[in-house]
Amino acid sequence: MVKKIKIISIITIFLLIAVILFFFINSENKTVEVFIPKGTSPKQIAKILKESEVIYSKTVFLAALKLSGDSKYLKAGLYEFNTKDNSFAIINKLKNGESKNIKITIPEGWTIKQIANILDEHKICSGQDFINFAEEQNLEGYLFPNTYFLIPNMETEEVIKIMTDEFDKFWTKDFDQRTEQLNMPKKDIIILASIVEREAVSDEERPVIAGIFLNRLSKGMRLESCATVLYAMDTNKERLALEDLQFPSPYNTYRHHGLPPGPICNPGIKAIKAVLYPAVTDNLYFVSKGNGTHYFSSNFQDHIQNKIISKKKAKK
């Protein structure tokens, strides 16, 4: 009998809550924008919604949230609510992430400055602040290329943290073990991966080009990567002039042996894996065919012939 009374009481409470949810809502019909920061607790969300006059009662909202069982699934973001929305409608919107977040795609191989431009264009944060902070922290190479859903007027540090957190998720303990096997520090892996990212277009060729660069490094040869010169010059050209190869910069791998001081872009998964697991090859040189693929050679004489062929094709 006592158990039956408890069940009836619970049902009665739920029914009362349902009545309150559907009838005790703001009578004014207006749209309100509400920002829910990442990591906000259900109680804090209820407070934000109440202060924004989206909900009538924090207690009722939290009761509805408990009843729905969705407390753990509410997503951060910039939301647009109508003051006529009942608590269940608000909860569903928060659960499904129906926010006004802006979709930003960072392609593989973009630099800090390129990322800053798109963030500034969409008013996510100040592009110049992004450049200043990222460069001060030496984050070129560690801003992971991906698709992000961001909110206007975010703090620069928060945007950068989101991107570096994505890099940390990707970089596993297996990769740390692999760097030890290669006897190559993580920093050097990312530097070389950034060069491979800018030099290789074909997925199949990335491990081969990585293998060539590693062969050149082991033999004490200069990398002679055009991509490093372009980064040093802060420009973009299809072909470098002879005088460009003498551009004074530690990033110019035509003038300096070894790797440049830091990454020249933010490499993607495939470029990083290409350096971690390079192709075994005897090749030391490669020349662009002009279609995204390359001629490869193991000696300088063949390399010269390949350059002649490449130039002839470019003139046609």
LINVEN-V156230 format. One record per helix or strand of 2 or more residues. SS is the DSSP state (H for helix, E for strand). FROM is the first residue (numbers start at 1). TO is the last residue. Records with the same first field share a line. If there is no record, write none. Layout:
SS = FROM-TO  FROM-TO
This chain:
H = 2-23  42-51  58-68  71-73  87-96  112-121  127-136  156-170  173-182  186-199  203-218  226-233  242-246  269-276  300-315
E = 31-36  77-82  102-105  147-150  285-288  294-297
